[in-house]
């Protein structure tokens, strides 16, 4: 894949802890799966609706994939689409932007 950036939705408190520690270890789901889930720009809204609907106090991280070198693996997920996964912690230095985030409304809203 050639996408230069990917995105991660995180709990704001978890991100504050990561900044203090210098790296983000992942959410409970990431830790259970053994890698940190990221999304491309085109995958972000569906990821947000599916996994973060109704949640508050979220941050959207913009991740520079080039800074992660071989820890990024593109693997099939929803519908066979390739998603970027980080095998290892996400260094805070690889995050180019962190902004407050609200998931888009679900289709029923």
Gaussian input, Z-matrix of N, CA and C with variables (Angstrom, degrees):
# hf/3-21g

backbone

0 1
 N
 C     1     B1
 C     2     B2     1     A1
 N     3     B3     2     A2     1     D1
 C     4     B4     3     A3     2     D2
 C     5     B5     4     A4     3     D3
 N     6     B6     5     A5     4     D4
 C     7     B7     6     A6     5     D5
 C     8     B8     7     A7     6     D6
 N     9     B9     8     A8     7     D7
 C    10    B10     9     A9     8     D8
 C    11    B11    10    A10     9     D9
 N    12    B12    11    A11    10    D10
 C    13    B13    12    A12    11    D11
 C    14    B14    13    A13    12    D12
 N    15    B15    14    A14    13    D13
 C    16    B16    15    A15    14    D14
 C    17    B17    16    A16    15    D15
 N    18    B18    17    A17    16    D16
 C    19    B19    18    A18    17    D17
 C    20    B20    19    A19    18    D18
 N    21    B21    20    A20    19    D19
 C    22    B22    21    A21    20    D20
 C    23    B23    22    A22    21    D21
 N    24    B24    23    A23    22    D22
 C    25    B25    24    A24    23    D23
 C    26    B26    25    A25    24    D24
 N    27    B27    26    A26    25    D25
 C    28    B28    27    A27    26    D26
 C    29    B29    28    A28    27    D27
 N    30    B30    29    A29    28    D28
 C    31    B31    30    A30    29    D29
 C    32    B32    31    A31    30    D30
 N    33    B33    32    A32    31    D31
 C    34    B34    33    A33    32    D32
 C    35    B35    34    A34    33    D33
 N    36    B36    35    A35    34    D34
 C    37    B37    36    A36    35    D35
 C    38    B38    37    A37    36    D36
 N    39    B39    38    A38    37    D37
 C    40    B40    39    A39    38    D38
 C    41    B41    40    A40    39    D39
 N    42    B42    41    A41    40    D40
 C    43    B43    42    A42    41    D41
 C    44    B44    43    A43    42    D42
 N    45    B45    44    A44    43    D43
 C    46    B46    45    A45    44    D44
 C    47    B47    46    A46    45    D45
 N    48    B48    47    A47    46    D46
 C    49    B49    48    A48    47    D47
 C    50    B50    49    A49    48    D48
 N    51    B51    50    A50    49    D49
 C    52    B52    51    A51    50    D50
 C    53    B53    52    A52    51    D51
 N    54    B54    53    A53    52    D52
 C    55    B55    54    A54    53    D53
 C    56    B56    55    A55    54    D54
 N    57    B57    56    A56    55    D55
 C    58    B58    57    A57    56    D56
 C    59    B59    58    A58    57    D57
 N    60    B60    59    A59    58    D58
 C    61    B61    60    A60    59    D59
 C    62    B62    61    A61    60    D60
 N    63    B63    62    A62    61    D61
 C    64    B64    63    A63    62    D62
 C    65    B65    64    A64    63    D63
 N    66    B66    65    A65    64    D64
 C    67    B67    66    A66    65    D65
 C    68    B68    67    A67    66    D66
 N    69    B69    68    A68    67    D67
 C    70    B70    69    A69    68    D68
 C    71    B71    70    A70    69    D69
 N    72    B72    71    A71    70    D70
 C    73    B73    72    A72    71    D71
 C    74    B74    73    A73    72    D72
 N    75    B75    74    A74    73    D73
 C    76    B76    75    A75    74    D74
 C    77    B77    76    A76    75    D75
 N    78    B78    77    A77    76    D76
 C    79    B79    78    A78    77    D77
 C    80    B80    79    A79    78    D78
 N    81    B81    80    A80    79    D79
 C    82    B82    81    A81    80    D80
 C    83    B83    82    A82    81    D81
 N    84    B84    83    A83    82    D82
 C    85    B85    84    A84    83    D83
 C    86    B86    85    A85    84    D84
 N    87    B87    86    A86    85    D85
 C    88    B88    87    A87    86    D86
 C    89    B89    88    A88    87    D87
 N    90    B90    89    A89    88    D88
 C    91    B91    90    A90    89    D89
 C    92    B92    91    A91    90    D90
 N    93    B93    92    A92    91    D91
 C    94    B94    93    A93    92    D92
 C    95    B95    94    A94    93    D93
 N    96    B96    95    A95    94    D94
 C    97    B97    96    A96    95    D95
 C    98    B98    97    A97    96    D96
 N    99    B99    98    A98    97    D97
 C   100   B100    99    A99    98    D98
 C   101   B101   100   A100    99    D99
 N   102   B102   101   A101   100   D100
 C   103   B103   102   A102   101   D101
 C   104   B104   103   A103   102   D102
 N   105   B105   104   A104   103   D103
 C   106   B106   105   A105   104   D104
 C   107   B107   106   A106   105   D105
 N   108   B108   107   A107   106   D106
 C   109   B109   108   A108   107   D107
 C   110   B110   109   A109   108   D108
 N   111   B111   110   A110   109   D109
 C   112   B112   111   A111   110   D110
 C   113   B113   112   A112   111   D111
 N   114   B114   113   A113   112   D112
 C   115   B115   114   A114   113   D113
 C   116   B116   115   A115   114   D114
 N   117   B117   116   A116   115   D115
 C   118   B118   117   A117   116   D116
 C   119   B119   118   A118   117   D117
 N   120   B120   119   A119   118   D118
 C   121   B121   120   A120   119   D119
 C   122   B122   121   A121   120   D120
 N   123   B123   122   A122   121   D121
 C   124   B124   123   A123   122   D122
 C   125   B125   124   A124   123   D123
 N   126   B126   125   A125   124   D124
 C   127   B127   126   A126   125   D125
 C   128   B128   127   A127   126   D126
 N   129   B129   128   A128   127   D127
 C   130   B130   129   A129   128   D128
 C   131   B131   130   A130   129   D129
 N   132   B132   131   A131   130   D130
 C   133   B133   132   A132   131   D131
 C   134   B134   133   A133   132   D132
 N   135   B135   134   A134   133   D133
 C   136   B136   135   A135   134   D134
 C   137   B137   136   A136   135   D135
 N   138   B138   137   A137   136   D136
 C   139   B139   138   A138   137   D137
 C   140   B140   139   A139   138   D138
 N   141   B141   140   A140   139   D139
 C   142   B142   141   A141   140   D140
 C   143   B143   142   A142   141   D141
 N   144   B144   143   A143   142   D142
 C   145   B145   144   A144   143   D143
 C   146   B146   145   A145   144   D144
 N   147   B147   146   A146   145   D145
 C   148   B148   147   A147   146   D146
 C   149   B149   148   A148   147   D147
 N   150   B150   149   A149   148   D148
 C   151   B151   150   A150   149   D149
 C   152   B152   151   A151   150   D150
 N   153   B153   152   A152   151   D151
 C   154   B154   153   A153   152   D152
 C   155   B155   154   A154   153   D153
 N   156   B156   155   A155   154   D154
 C   157   B157   156   A156   155   D155
 C   158   B158   157   A157   156   D156
 N   159   B159   158   A158   157   D157
 C   160   B160   159   A159   158   D158
 C   161   B161   160   A160   159   D159
 N   162   B162   161   A161   160   D160
 C   163   B163   162   A162   161   D161
 C   164   B164   163   A163   162   D162
 N   165   B165   164   A164   163   D163
 C   166   B166   165   A165   164   D164
 C   167   B167   166   A166   165   D165
 N   168   B168   167   A167   166   D166
 C   169   B169   168   A168   167   D167
 C   170   B170   169   A169   168   D168
 N   171   B171   170   A170   169   D169
 C   172   B172   171   A171   170   D170
 C   173   B173   172   A172   171   D171
 N   174   B174   173   A173   172   D172
 C   175   B175   174   A174   173   D173
 C   176   B176   175   A175   174   D174
 N   177   B177   176   A176   175   D175
 C   178   B178   177   A177   176   D176
 C   179   B179   178   A178   177   D177
 N   180   B180   179   A179   178   D178
 C   181   B181   180   A180   179   D179
 C   182   B182   181   A181   180   D180
 N   183   B183   182   A182   181   D181
 C   184   B184   183   A183   182   D182
 C   185   B185   184   A184   183   D183
 N   186   B186   185   A185   184   D184
 C   187   B187   186   A186   185   D185
 C   188   B188   187   A187   186   D186
 N   189   B189   188   A188   187   D187
 C   190   B190   189   A189   188   D188
 C   191   B191   190   A190   189   D189
 N   192   B192   191   A191   190   D190
 C   193   B193   192   A192   191   D191
 C   194   B194   193   A193   192   D192
 N   195   B195   194   A194   193   D193
 C   196   B196   195   A195   194   D194
 C   197   B197   196   A196   195   D195
 N   198   B198   197   A197   196   D196
 C   199   B199   198   A198   197   D197
 C   200   B200   199   A199   198   D198
 N   201   B201   200   A200   199   D199
 C   202   B202   201   A201   200   D200
 C   203   B203   202   A202   201   D201
 N   204   B204   203   A203   202   D202
 C   205   B205   204   A204   203   D203
 C   206   B206   205   A205   204   D204
 N   207   B207   206   A206   205   D205
 C   208   B208   207   A207   206   D206
 C   209   B209   208   A208   207   D207
 N   210   B210   209   A209   208   D208
 C   211   B211   210   A210   209   D209
 C   212   B212   211   A211   210   D210
 N   213   B213   212   A212   211   D211
 C   214   B214   213   A213   212   D212
 C   215   B215   214   A214   213   D213
 N   216   B216   215   A215   214   D214
 C   217   B217   216   A216   215   D215
 C   218   B218   217   A217   216   D216
 N   219   B219   218   A218   217   D217
 C   220   B220   219   A219   218   D218
 C   221   B221   220   A220   219   D219
 N   222   B222   221   A221   220   D220
 C   223   B223   222   A222   221   D221
 C   224   B224   223   A223   222   D222
 N   225   B225   224   A224   223   D223
 C   226   B226   225   A225   224   D224
 C   227   B227   226   A226   225   D225
 N   228   B228   227   A227   226   D226
 C   229   B229   228   A228   227   D227
 C   230   B230   229   A229   228   D228
 N   231   B231   230   A230   229   D229
 C   232   B232   231   A231   230   D230
 C   233   B233   232   A232   231   D231
 N   234   B234   233   A233   232   D232
 C   235   B235   234   A234   233   D233
 C   236   B236   235   A235   234   D234
 N   237   B237   236   A236   235   D235
 C   238   B238   237   A237   236   D236
 C   239   B239   238   A238   237   D237
 N   240   B240   239   A239   238   D238
 C   241   B241   240   A240   239   D239
 C   242   B242   241   A241   240   D240
 N   243   B243   242   A242   241   D241
 C   244   B244   243   A243   242   D242
 C   245   B245   244   A244   243   D243
 N   246   B246   245   A245   244   D244
 C   247   B247   246   A246   245   D245
 C   248   B248   247   A247   246   D246
 N   249   B249   248   A248   247   D247
 C   250   B250   249   A249   248   D248
 C   251   B251   250   A250   249   D249
 N   252   B252   251   A251   250   D250
 C   253   B253   252   A252   251   D251
 C   254   B254   253   A253   252   D252
 N   255   B255   254   A254   253   D253
 C   256   B256   255   A255   254   D254
 C   257   B257   256   A256   255   D255
 N   258   B258   257   A257   256   D256
 C   259   B259   258   A258   257   D257
 C   260   B260   259   A259   258   D258
 N   261   B261   260   A260   259   D259
 C   262   B262   261   A261   260   D260
 C   263   B263   262   A262   261   D261
 N   264   B264   263   A263   262   D262
 C   265   B265   264   A264   263   D263
 C   266   B266   265   A265   264   D264
 N   267   B267   266   A266   265   D265
 C   268   B268   267   A267   266   D266
 C   269   B269   268   A268   267   D267
 N   270   B270   269   A269   268   D268
 C   271   B271   270   A270   269   D269
 C   272   B272   271   A271   270   D270
 N   273   B273   272   A272   271   D271
 C   274   B274   273   A273   272   D272
 C   275   B275   274   A274   273   D273
 N   276   B276   275   A275   274   D274
 C   277   B277   276   A276   275   D275
 C   278   B278   277   A277   276   D276
 N   279   B279   278   A278   277   D277
 C   280   B280   279   A279   278   D278
 C   281   B281   280   A280   279   D279
 N   282   B282   281   A281   280   D280
 C   283   B283   282   A282   281   D281
 C   284   B284   283   A283   282   D282
 N   285   B285   284   A284   283   D283
 C   286   B286   285   A285   284   D284
 C   287   B287   286   A286   285   D285
 N   288   B288   287   A287   286   D286
 C   289   B289   288   A288   287   D287
 C   290   B290   289   A289   288   D288
 N   291   B291   290   A290   289   D289
 C   292   B292   291   A291   290   D290
 C   293   B293   292   A292   291   D291
 N   294   B294   293   A293   292   D292
 C   295   B295   294   A294   293   D293
 C   296   B296   295   A295   294   D294
 N   297   B297   296   A296   295   D295
 C   298   B298   297   A297   296   D296
 C   299   B299   298   A298   297   D297
 N   300   B300   299   A299   298   D298
 C   301   B301   300   A300   299   D299
 C   302   B302   301   A301   300   D300
 N   303   B303   302   A302   301   D301
 C   304   B304   303   A303   302   D302
 C   305   B305   304   A304   303   D303
 N   306   B306   305   A305   304   D304
 C   307   B307   306   A306   305   D305
 C   308   B308   307   A307   306   D306
 N   309   B309   308   A308   307   D307
 C   310   B310   309   A309   308   D308
 C   311   B311   310   A310   309   D309
 N   312   B312   311   A311   310   D310
 C   313   B313   312   A312   311   D311
 C   314   B314   313   A313   312   D312
 N   315   B315   314   A314   313   D313
 C   316   B316   315   A315   314   D314
 C   317   B317   316   A316   315   D315
 N   318   B318   317   A317   316   D316
 C   319   B319   318   A318   317   D317
 C   320   B320   319   A319   318   D318
 N   321   B321   320   A320   319   D319
 C   322   B322   321   A321   320   D320
 C   323   B323   322   A322   321   D321
 N   324   B324   323   A323   322   D322
 C   325   B325   324   A324   323   D323
 C   326   B326   325   A325   324   D324

   B1=1.4718
   B2=1.5236
   B3=1.3083
   B4=1.4586
   B5=1.5198
   B6=1.3195
   B7=1.4590
   B8=1.5283
   B9=1.3302
   B10=1.4657
   B11=1.5294
   B12=1.3450
   B13=1.4612
   B14=1.5208
   B15=1.3183
   B16=1.4539
   B17=1.5254
   B18=1.3233
   B19=1.4625
   B20=1.5211
   B21=1.3237
   B22=1.4584
   B23=1.5147
   B24=1.3230
   B25=1.4627
   B26=1.5244
   B27=1.3227
   B28=1.4736
   B29=1.5235
   B30=1.3024
   B31=1.4547
   B32=1.5326
   B33=1.3239
   B34=1.4646
   B35=1.5329
   B36=1.3224
   B37=1.4706
   B38=1.5304
   B39=1.3434
   B40=1.4670
   B41=1.5323
   B42=1.3310
   B43=1.4638
   B44=1.5239
   B45=1.3332
   B46=1.4735
   B47=1.5312
   B48=1.3365
   B49=1.4674
   B50=1.5342
   B51=1.3329
   B52=1.4680
   B53=1.5194
   B54=1.3252
   B55=1.4680
   B56=1.5280
   B57=1.3168
   B58=1.4640
   B59=1.5341
   B60=1.3477
   B61=1.4629
   B62=1.5305
   B63=1.3333
   B64=1.4590
   B65=1.5185
   B66=1.3504
   B67=1.4645
   B68=1.5231
   B69=1.3300
   B70=1.4613
   B71=1.5259
   B72=1.3333
   B73=1.4614
   B74=1.5206
   B75=1.3415
   B76=1.4561
   B77=1.5067
   B78=1.3341
   B79=1.4635
   B80=1.5305
   B81=1.3205
   B82=1.4678
   B83=1.5286
   B84=1.3407
   B85=1.4717
   B86=1.5290
   B87=1.3363
   B88=1.4662
   B89=1.5305
   B90=1.3122
   B91=1.4593
   B92=1.5266
   B93=1.3406
   B94=1.4693
   B95=1.5275
   B96=1.3305
   B97=1.4684
   B98=1.5271
   B99=1.3284
   B100=1.4595
   B101=1.5152
   B102=1.3218
   B103=1.4663
   B104=1.5203
   B105=1.3261
   B106=1.4610
   B107=1.5263
   B108=1.3198
   B109=1.4607
   B110=1.5267
   B111=1.3109
   B112=1.4673
   B113=1.5246
   B114=1.3239
   B115=1.4598
   B116=1.5131
   B117=1.3333
   B118=1.4639
   B119=1.5249
   B120=1.3221
   B121=1.4683
   B122=1.5285
   B123=1.3198
   B124=1.4526
   B125=1.5199
   B126=1.3120
   B127=1.4703
   B128=1.5224
   B129=1.3246
   B130=1.4646
   B131=1.5231
   B132=1.3355
   B133=1.4660
   B134=1.5233
   B135=1.3282
   B136=1.4660
   B137=1.5276
   B138=1.3267
   B139=1.4647
   B140=1.5249
   B141=1.3272
   B142=1.4651
   B143=1.5249
   B144=1.3315
   B145=1.4676
   B146=1.5300
   B147=1.3157
   B148=1.4639
   B149=1.5266
   B150=1.3246
   B151=1.4659
   B152=1.5348
   B153=1.3401
   B154=1.4680
   B155=1.5241
   B156=1.3341
   B157=1.4685
   B158=1.5300
   B159=1.3171
   B160=1.4540
   B161=1.5176
   B162=1.3169
   B163=1.4724
   B164=1.5256
   B165=1.3049
   B166=1.4646
   B167=1.5222
   B168=1.3265
   B169=1.4729
   B170=1.5223
   B171=1.3336
   B172=1.4587
   B173=1.5197
   B174=1.3171
   B175=1.4623
   B176=1.5257
   B177=1.3192
   B178=1.4546
   B179=1.5163
   B180=1.3312
   B181=1.4580
   B182=1.5254
   B183=1.3162
   B184=1.4559
   B185=1.5161
   B186=1.3317
   B187=1.4625
   B188=1.5300
   B189=1.3324
   B190=1.4644
   B191=1.5265
   B192=1.3392
   B193=1.4615
   B194=1.5208
   B195=1.3209
   B196=1.4641
   B197=1.5282
   B198=1.3137
   B199=1.4642
   B200=1.5276
   B201=1.3399
   B202=1.4577
   B203=1.5230
   B204=1.3262
   B205=1.4650
   B206=1.5196
   B207=1.3668
   B208=1.4684
   B209=1.5190
   B210=1.3176
   B211=1.4639
   B212=1.5282
   B213=1.3452
   B214=1.4734
   B215=1.5191
   B216=1.3218
   B217=1.4608
   B218=1.5243
   B219=1.3360
   B220=1.4669
   B221=1.5210
   B222=1.3439
   B223=1.4602
   B224=1.5220
   B225=1.3513
   B226=1.4687
   B227=1.5155
   B228=1.3332
   B229=1.4589
   B230=1.5195
   B231=1.3421
   B232=1.4708
   B233=1.5216
   B234=1.2998
   B235=1.4549
   B236=1.5185
   B237=1.3255
   B238=1.4550
   B239=1.5212
   B240=1.3474
   B241=1.4663
   B242=1.5198
   B243=1.3257
   B244=1.4619
   B245=1.5246
   B246=1.3128
   B247=1.4645
   B248=1.5199
   B249=1.3441
   B250=1.4644
   B251=1.5310
   B252=1.3122
   B253=1.4611
   B254=1.5274
   B255=1.3261
   B256=1.4653
   B257=1.5229
   B258=1.3139
   B259=1.4643
   B260=1.5186
   B261=1.3222
   B262=1.4557
   B263=1.5174
   B264=1.3147
   B265=1.4629
   B266=1.5281
   B267=1.3169
   B268=1.4654
   B269=1.5287
   B270=1.3374
   B271=1.4621
   B272=1.5312
   B273=1.3059
   B274=1.4615
   B275=1.5324
   B276=1.3170
   B277=1.4654
   B278=1.5271
   B279=1.3334
   B280=1.4718
   B281=1.5319
   B282=1.3275
   B283=1.4648
   B284=1.5261
   B285=1.3329
   B286=1.4640
   B287=1.5201
   B288=1.3272
   B289=1.4623
   B290=1.5134
   B291=1.3354
   B292=1.4609
   B293=1.5238
   B294=1.3341
   B295=1.4646
   B296=1.5140
   B297=1.3321
   B298=1.4647
   B299=1.5213
   B300=1.3322
   B301=1.4553
   B302=1.5229
   B303=1.3264
   B304=1.4627
   B305=1.5160
   B306=1.3396
   B307=1.4572
   B308=1.5270
   B309=1.3433
   B310=1.4673
   B311=1.5221
   B312=1.3276
   B313=1.4678
   B314=1.5242
   B315=1.3244
   B316=1.4568
   B317=1.5213
   B318=1.3098
   B319=1.4673
   B320=1.5210
   B321=1.3382
   B322=1.4698
   B323=1.5201
   B324=1.3208
   B325=1.4802
   B326=1.5112
   A1=108.48
   A2=114.18
   A3=118.11
   A4=112.92
   A5=117.72
   A6=119.65
   A7=108.97
   A8=117.66
   A9=119.11
   A10=113.80
   A11=116.26
   A12=120.60
   A13=110.51
   A14=116.12
   A15=122.61
   A16=106.79
   A17=115.84
   A18=120.61
   A19=110.53
   A20=114.42
   A21=121.72
   A22=108.19
   A23=116.49
   A24=122.06
   A25=106.41
   A26=115.68
   A27=120.11
   A28=110.16
   A29=114.72
   A30=121.21
   A31=108.26
   A32=116.53
   A33=120.32
   A34=112.12
   A35=117.65
   A36=120.14
   A37=110.76
   A38=117.17
   A39=120.01
   A40=110.37
   A41=116.86
   A42=119.46
   A43=110.44
   A44=118.15
   A45=120.69
   A46=110.02
   A47=116.63
   A48=120.54
   A49=110.14
   A50=115.85
   A51=120.12
   A52=111.10
   A53=116.47
   A54=120.22
   A55=109.62
   A56=116.73
   A57=120.51
   A58=111.55
   A59=116.60
   A60=120.92
   A61=113.17
   A62=116.81
   A63=120.27
   A64=114.86
   A65=117.20
   A66=120.45
   A67=109.73
   A68=114.99
   A69=122.42
   A70=108.01
   A71=117.10
   A72=121.64
   A73=112.17
   A74=117.28
   A75=121.37
   A76=112.14
   A77=114.74
   A78=121.57
   A79=108.93
   A80=116.83
   A81=120.65
   A82=110.28
   A83=117.65
   A84=121.45
   A85=109.95
   A86=116.92
   A87=120.50
   A88=110.59
   A89=116.13
   A90=120.56
   A91=110.85
   A92=116.48
   A93=120.10
   A94=111.15
   A95=117.44
   A96=121.56
   A97=112.85
   A98=117.74
   A99=120.61
   A100=114.61
   A101=117.20
   A102=121.86
   A103=109.17
   A104=116.30
   A105=121.59
   A106=108.44
   A107=114.81
   A108=122.09
   A109=110.30
   A110=116.92
   A111=122.65
   A112=107.80
   A113=116.26
   A114=122.44
   A115=109.10
   A116=115.72
   A117=119.83
   A118=107.65
   A119=116.88
   A120=120.83
   A121=110.24
   A122=117.53
   A123=121.49
   A124=114.13
   A125=117.94
   A126=122.92
   A127=112.84
   A128=116.93
   A129=121.83
   A130=113.65
   A131=118.59
   A132=119.57
   A133=111.84
   A134=117.51
   A135=119.98
   A136=111.05
   A137=116.94
   A138=120.42
   A139=110.12
   A140=116.53
   A141=120.69
   A142=111.21
   A143=116.92
   A144=120.08
   A145=111.29
   A146=116.53
   A147=121.04
   A148=112.57
   A149=117.50
   A150=120.31
   A151=115.34
   A152=118.38
   A153=119.47
   A154=113.96
   A155=118.18
   A156=121.60
   A157=110.23
   A158=115.20
   A159=120.70
   A160=115.17
   A161=117.75
   A162=120.43
   A163=109.92
   A164=115.47
   A165=122.21
   A166=108.24
   A167=116.12
   A168=122.13
   A169=112.09
   A170=115.70
   A171=121.19
   A172=110.80
   A173=114.92
   A174=122.74
   A175=107.92
   A176=115.77
   A177=121.07
   A178=107.31
   A179=115.57
   A180=121.34
   A181=109.17
   A182=116.23
   A183=121.85
   A184=106.49
   A185=116.08
   A186=121.79
   A187=109.77
   A188=116.08
   A189=122.95
   A190=107.41
   A191=116.53
   A192=119.94
   A193=112.90
   A194=117.73
   A195=120.39
   A196=110.85
   A197=117.48
   A198=121.27
   A199=112.16
   A200=117.22
   A201=120.56
   A202=113.90
   A203=116.48
   A204=122.64
   A205=112.45
   A206=117.96
   A207=119.72
   A208=114.49
   A209=119.99
   A210=119.11
   A211=111.14
   A212=117.94
   A213=121.94
   A214=109.45
   A215=115.25
   A216=121.51
   A217=107.10
   A218=116.86
   A219=122.15
   A220=107.48
   A221=115.44
   A222=119.90
   A223=110.83
   A224=116.33
   A225=119.12
   A226=111.48
   A227=114.98
   A228=121.36
   A229=106.99
   A230=117.72
   A231=121.84
   A232=112.17
   A233=116.78
   A234=121.41
   A235=113.99
   A236=117.84
   A237=120.89
   A238=114.05
   A239=117.55
   A240=120.21
   A241=109.68
   A242=116.30
   A243=120.60
   A244=110.61
   A245=115.26
   A246=122.37
   A247=108.72
   A248=117.15
   A249=119.79
   A250=110.74
   A251=115.78
   A252=122.05
   A253=108.72
   A254=115.95
   A255=121.17
   A256=108.36
   A257=115.93
   A258=121.23
   A259=107.05
   A260=114.71
   A261=121.90
   A262=108.22
   A263=117.70
   A264=120.50
   A265=111.21
   A266=115.66
   A267=122.61
   A268=107.34
   A269=118.13
   A270=119.41
   A271=110.08
   A272=116.16
   A273=120.53
   A274=109.99
   A275=117.45
   A276=121.37
   A277=113.01
   A278=118.64
   A279=121.81
   A280=111.97
   A281=116.91
   A282=121.35
   A283=108.40
   A284=115.32
   A285=119.39
   A286=112.80
   A287=116.55
   A288=120.29
   A289=109.01
   A290=117.06
   A291=122.97
   A292=106.91
   A293=115.99
   A294=120.84
   A295=110.84
   A296=116.03
   A297=120.32
   A298=107.99
   A299=116.64
   A300=120.19
   A301=110.90
   A302=115.52
   A303=122.31
   A304=107.25
   A305=118.07
   A306=120.01
   A307=111.20
   A308=117.20
   A309=119.07
   A310=109.73
   A311=117.37
   A312=118.87
   A313=111.11
   A314=115.40
   A315=119.27
   A316=109.19
   A317=117.09
   A318=122.35
   A319=111.20
   A320=117.80
   A321=120.63
   A322=112.51
   A323=117.81
   A324=120.92
   A325=111.17
   D1=154.59
   D2=-177.23
   D3=-119.86
   D4=8.86
   D5=-179.84
   D6=-64.30
   D7=128.93
   D8=-178.73
   D9=-81.58
   D10=-23.23
   D11=-175.49
   D12=-127.49
   D13=152.17
   D14=171.21
   D15=-139.05
   D16=173.51
   D17=-172.62
   D18=-133.01
   D19=147.06
   D20=178.13
   D21=-135.51
   D22=128.57
   D23=174.40
   D24=-94.63
   D25=127.67
   D26=-178.16
   D27=-135.46
   D28=157.11
   D29=172.19
   D30=-67.51
   D31=135.28
   D32=-175.81
   D33=-59.19
   D34=-38.76
   D35=179.38
   D36=-66.55
   D37=-38.99
   D38=177.43
   D39=-64.14
   D40=-37.28
   D41=-179.99
   D42=-68.09
   D43=-40.38
   D44=177.71
   D45=-59.16
   D46=-41.69
   D47=178.04
   D48=-63.54
   D49=-42.15
   D50=-179.05
   D51=-62.81
   D52=-41.61
   D53=179.29
   D54=-61.49
   D55=-42.24
   D56=179.13
   D57=-64.62
   D58=-33.76
   D59=-177.47
   D60=-91.35
   D61=-15.63
   D62=179.61
   D63=92.12
   D64=-5.83
   D65=179.31
   D66=-157.72
   D67=152.38
   D68=176.96
   D69=-104.03
   D70=120.65
   D71=-177.74
   D72=-80.30
   D73=-21.96
   D74=-179.87
   D75=120.13
   D76=163.36
   D77=176.75
   D78=-77.13
   D79=176.49
   D80=176.89
   D81=-58.90
   D82=-40.24
   D83=178.75
   D84=-65.37
   D85=-44.26
   D86=178.48
   D87=-58.73
   D88=-47.36
   D89=-177.89
   D90=-62.72
   D91=-39.43
   D92=178.69
   D93=-66.64
   D94=-36.41
   D95=-178.04
   D96=-82.39
   D97=-18.56
   D98=178.00
   D99=89.92
   D100=9.20
   D101=176.36
   D102=-158.46
   D103=162.16
   D104=178.20
   D105=-92.78
   D106=123.56
   D107=179.20
   D108=-76.74
   D109=129.72
   D110=171.59
   D111=-123.13
   D112=166.74
   D113=175.88
   D114=-132.61
   D115=151.47
   D116=170.80
   D117=-79.79
   D118=172.45
   D119=178.51
   D120=-57.51
   D121=-41.13
   D122=-178.49
   D123=-71.42
   D124=-19.36
   D125=-179.01
   D126=-97.08
   D127=-13.10
   D128=-168.92
   D129=-61.42
   D130=-48.92
   D131=-176.43
   D132=-61.18
   D133=-43.07
   D134=179.67
   D135=-65.47
   D136=-40.49
   D137=176.61
   D138=-60.36
   D139=-44.78
   D140=-179.28
   D141=-62.91
   D142=-45.36
   D143=179.67
   D144=-63.86
   D145=-41.18
   D146=-175.18
   D147=-73.31
   D148=-39.19
   D149=-170.60
   D150=-113.18
   D151=-15.04
   D152=-172.90
   D153=-128.83
   D154=9.56
   D155=-178.65
   D156=-55.91
   D157=132.92
   D158=176.83
   D159=78.86
   D160=-1.36
   D161=-179.52
   D162=-86.08
   D163=148.84
   D164=176.83
   D165=-120.08
   D166=175.39
   D167=178.10
   D168=58.18
   D169=47.02
   D170=179.53
   D171=-108.48
   D172=156.53
   D173=174.82
   D174=-123.95
   D175=147.31
   D176=172.78
   D177=-109.23
   D178=120.48
   D179=179.86
   D180=-100.19
   D181=133.16
   D182=171.40
   D183=-98.55
   D184=122.09
   D185=-172.09
   D186=-112.16
   D187=127.66
   D188=175.72
   D189=-82.11
   D190=105.58
   D191=-175.22
   D192=-65.54
   D193=-30.81
   D194=179.56
   D195=-61.65
   D196=-30.60
   D197=-179.16
   D198=-71.83
   D199=-13.22
   D200=-176.11
   D201=-98.07
   D202=-9.77
   D203=176.51
   D204=48.72
   D205=-125.24
   D206=-173.00
   D207=-81.75
   D208=4.60
   D209=177.91
   D210=-80.37
   D211=-10.81
   D212=178.38
   D213=-90.92
   D214=129.19
   D215=173.95
   D216=-128.74
   D217=129.40
   D218=177.05
   D219=-89.74
   D220=118.34
   D221=-175.74
   D222=-131.10
   D223=147.80
   D224=179.67
   D225=-68.54
   D226=142.10
   D227=176.57
   D228=-141.66
   D229=-127.87
   D230=-176.77
   D231=-44.90
   D232=118.59
   D233=175.20
   D234=61.60
   D235=19.48
   D236=179.76
   D237=83.70
   D238=-1.08
   D239=178.23
   D240=-65.97
   D241=143.45
   D242=178.46
   D243=-82.33
   D244=128.96
   D245=178.36
   D246=-116.97
   D247=144.18
   D248=175.16
   D249=-79.94
   D250=129.38
   D251=177.45
   D252=-123.12
   D253=139.42
   D254=178.33
   D255=-100.92
   D256=121.75
   D257=174.60
   D258=-97.53
   D259=93.07
   D260=-175.22
   D261=132.63
   D262=177.84
   D263=179.20
   D264=-72.38
   D265=156.92
   D266=174.99
   D267=-93.64
   D268=109.28
   D269=178.20
   D270=-66.07
   D271=136.19
   D272=178.23
   D273=-56.80
   D274=-31.62
   D275=-178.88
   D276=-65.51
   D277=-17.94
   D278=178.70
   D279=-86.91
   D280=-6.63
   D281=179.94
   D282=-92.22
   D283=116.75
   D284=-176.83
   D285=-88.96
   D286=-19.02
   D287=179.15
   D288=-155.79
   D289=141.95
   D290=175.17
   D291=-136.25
   D292=116.02
   D293=-176.47
   D294=-129.76
   D295=153.38
   D296=175.42
   D297=-59.60
   D298=145.25
   D299=-172.84
   D300=-141.81
   D301=139.17
   D302=172.23
   D303=-123.82
   D304=128.90
   D305=179.22
   D306=-61.64
   D307=149.65
   D308=175.73
   D309=-65.49
   D310=156.59
   D311=179.30
   D312=-63.01
   D313=150.52
   D314=176.99
   D315=-75.43
   D316=166.04
   D317=-176.86
   D318=-60.87
   D319=-30.43
   D320=-179.02
   D321=-75.89
   D322=-18.92
   D323=-174.17
   D324=-71.37

